Amino acid sequence: LSEAIGPAVFAAQGLPLQEGLSVAQANLPPGVTSLIHVHPVVSQFTWVLEGELTVTMKDASSETPYTQTISASEGVQTNPGTFFQLQNQGKTTCQALYIVTPAFVFETDETGQVRYNDAIVLPWTWDELQQQGWNPADLSSPDEILELRAEALARMAQL
């Protein structure tokens, strides 16, 4: 990510936390593929500014993953609990905005270790996730995730 506006930025600058919305700009070089990940709590709207982006998703209403390719001035909505993966299969850098609500929470400790991340990054392929019945052990219960998120926001508010 090249730029971000959200709770971590506000906390680092000593400003009041803004929990309603966060925006981050990404510059994705040609050939880059993210790991599959899921946001249990937040919705993400990905808007392409330049280039092209292929988004593979698997939500609760679909039996198998589906793919959508978006170009400049197009976007795609990813709802909470949706598995998704981003790929730049084009020949130029893809510039995109990630607009997330509620605001994306990413917290690190003094040493830079991640304490909380709204994204759960998964080490598996689409086939491996399907073999696990789309219920990998790494996914905590929704109540536990909400509790951990609230604790992270409380710590960030104290900075």
Secondary structure by P-SEA (a helix, b strand, c coil): ccccccaaaaaaacccccccbbbbbbbbcccccccccccccbbbbbbbccbbbbbbbccccccbbbbbbbcccccccccccccccccccccbbbbbbbbbcccbbbbbcccccccccccccccccaaaaaaacccccccccaaaaaaaaaaaaaaaaac
